[in-house]
Amino acid sequence: MSFAGHVLDMINRQKLNDALKSKKKDRFDKIKDSQNSSSKKLFAIKKKNLSEKELLEIKTKYKQLRNKEKLKEIIFVLIIVVVFGSLISFFAINFLF
C-alpha cells in the first residue's frame, strides 16, 4: 500500500512540475515578444548619407581612439604584472629561503 502512495506522489509532483514549466515558458515568450517588438520600433537605425571624406575622418578618429585604449590597457596590465611579480618574488625570497 505504501508503494502506491509514493507512486501517486511522484505522478502528482510530475504534473505540478510540468504545469510550472509551461507557465514559465508562456511568461518568458510573452516577455521576449514584447521586448522584440518594442526594440525594433524604438531603435530603428536611420541611415545617414555621409561623404567619403566624412566617413574616412570618422574611421580614423575611431582607430586612433581604439589604439589609445589598447595602449592604456597594455600599460595597466604591465604595471599589475610588475607589482604582483615583485611581491611574489619578495615573499618567495624572504620566506622560502
Rosetta constraint file for C-alpha pairs under 8 A:
AtomPair CA 1 CA 5 HARMONIC 6.83 0.50
AtomPair CA 2 CA 6 HARMONIC 6.56 0.50
AtomPair CA 3 CA 7 HARMONIC 6.37 0.50
AtomPair CA 4 CA 8 HARMONIC 6.08 0.50
AtomPair CA 5 CA 9 HARMONIC 6.04 0.50
AtomPair CA 6 CA 10 HARMONIC 6.09 0.50
AtomPair CA 7 CA 11 HARMONIC 6.20 0.50
AtomPair CA 8 CA 12 HARMONIC 6.12 0.50
AtomPair CA 9 CA 13 HARMONIC 6.15 0.50
AtomPair CA 10 CA 14 HARMONIC 6.17 0.50
AtomPair CA 11 CA 15 HARMONIC 6.29 0.50
AtomPair CA 12 CA 16 HARMONIC 6.27 0.50
AtomPair CA 13 CA 17 HARMONIC 6.09 0.50
AtomPair CA 14 CA 18 HARMONIC 6.16 0.50
AtomPair CA 15 CA 19 HARMONIC 6.20 0.50
AtomPair CA 16 CA 20 HARMONIC 6.20 0.50
AtomPair CA 17 CA 21 HARMONIC 6.15 0.50
AtomPair CA 18 CA 22 HARMONIC 6.28 0.50
AtomPair CA 19 CA 23 HARMONIC 6.14 0.50
AtomPair CA 20 CA 24 HARMONIC 6.06 0.50
AtomPair CA 21 CA 25 HARMONIC 6.00 0.50
AtomPair CA 22 CA 26 HARMONIC 6.05 0.50
AtomPair CA 23 CA 27 HARMONIC 6.26 0.50
AtomPair CA 24 CA 28 HARMONIC 6.00 0.50
AtomPair CA 25 CA 29 HARMONIC 6.05 0.50
AtomPair CA 26 CA 30 HARMONIC 6.14 0.50
AtomPair CA 27 CA 31 HARMONIC 6.27 0.50
AtomPair CA 28 CA 32 HARMONIC 6.02 0.50
AtomPair CA 29 CA 33 HARMONIC 6.00 0.50
AtomPair CA 30 CA 34 HARMONIC 6.23 0.50
AtomPair CA 31 CA 35 HARMONIC 6.17 0.50
AtomPair CA 32 CA 36 HARMONIC 6.14 0.50
AtomPair CA 33 CA 37 HARMONIC 6.10 0.50
AtomPair CA 34 CA 38 HARMONIC 6.16 0.50
AtomPair CA 35 CA 39 HARMONIC 5.92 0.50
AtomPair CA 36 CA 40 HARMONIC 6.36 0.50
AtomPair CA 37 CA 41 HARMONIC 6.80 0.50
AtomPair CA 38 CA 42 HARMONIC 6.11 0.50
AtomPair CA 39 CA 43 HARMONIC 5.66 0.50
AtomPair CA 39 CA 44 HARMONIC 7.91 0.50
AtomPair CA 40 CA 44 HARMONIC 5.81 0.50
AtomPair CA 50 CA 54 HARMONIC 6.08 0.50
AtomPair CA 50 CA 55 HARMONIC 6.17 0.50
AtomPair CA 51 CA 55 HARMONIC 6.20 0.50
AtomPair CA 52 CA 56 HARMONIC 6.06 0.50
AtomPair CA 53 CA 57 HARMONIC 6.23 0.50
AtomPair CA 54 CA 58 HARMONIC 6.24 0.50
AtomPair CA 55 CA 59 HARMONIC 6.22 0.50
AtomPair CA 56 CA 60 HARMONIC 6.16 0.50
AtomPair CA 57 CA 61 HARMONIC 6.16 0.50
AtomPair CA 58 CA 62 HARMONIC 6.11 0.50
AtomPair CA 59 CA 63 HARMONIC 6.13 0.50
AtomPair CA 60 CA 64 HARMONIC 6.11 0.50
AtomPair CA 61 CA 65 HARMONIC 6.12 0.50
AtomPair CA 62 CA 66 HARMONIC 6.04 0.50
AtomPair CA 63 CA 67 HARMONIC 6.08 0.50
AtomPair CA 64 CA 68 HARMONIC 6.22 0.50
AtomPair CA 65 CA 69 HARMONIC 6.26 0.50
AtomPair CA 66 CA 70 HARMONIC 6.21 0.50
AtomPair CA 67 CA 71 HARMONIC 6.16 0.50
AtomPair CA 68 CA 72 HARMONIC 6.24 0.50
AtomPair CA 69 CA 73 HARMONIC 6.24 0.50
AtomPair CA 70 CA 74 HARMONIC 6.17 0.50
AtomPair CA 71 CA 75 HARMONIC 6.18 0.50
AtomPair CA 72 CA 76 HARMONIC 6.11 0.50
AtomPair CA 73 CA 77 HARMONIC 6.12 0.50
AtomPair CA 74 CA 78 HARMONIC 6.12 0.50
AtomPair CA 75 CA 79 HARMONIC 6.17 0.50
AtomPair CA 76 CA 80 HARMONIC 6.28 0.50
AtomPair CA 77 CA 81 HARMONIC 6.11 0.50
AtomPair CA 78 CA 82 HARMONIC 6.09 0.50
AtomPair CA 79 CA 83 HARMONIC 6.13 0.50
AtomPair CA 80 CA 84 HARMONIC 6.08 0.50
AtomPair CA 81 CA 85 HARMONIC 5.73 0.50
AtomPair CA 82 CA 86 HARMONIC 6.00 0.50
AtomPair CA 83 CA 87 HARMONIC 6.22 0.50
AtomPair CA 84 CA 88 HARMONIC 6.04 0.50
AtomPair CA 85 CA 89 HARMONIC 6.09 0.50
AtomPair CA 86 CA 90 HARMONIC 5.95 0.50
AtomPair CA 87 CA 91 HARMONIC 6.22 0.50
AtomPair CA 88 CA 92 HARMONIC 5.95 0.50
AtomPair CA 89 CA 93 HARMONIC 5.98 0.50
AtomPair CA 90 CA 94 HARMONIC 6.13 0.50
AtomPair CA 91 CA 95 HARMONIC 5.67 0.50
AtomPair CA 91 CA 96 HARMONIC 7.53 0.50
AtomPair CA 92 CA 96 HARMONIC 5.26 0.50
AtomPair CA 92 CA 97 HARMONIC 7.31 0.50
AtomPair CA 93 CA 97 HARMONIC 5.67 0.50
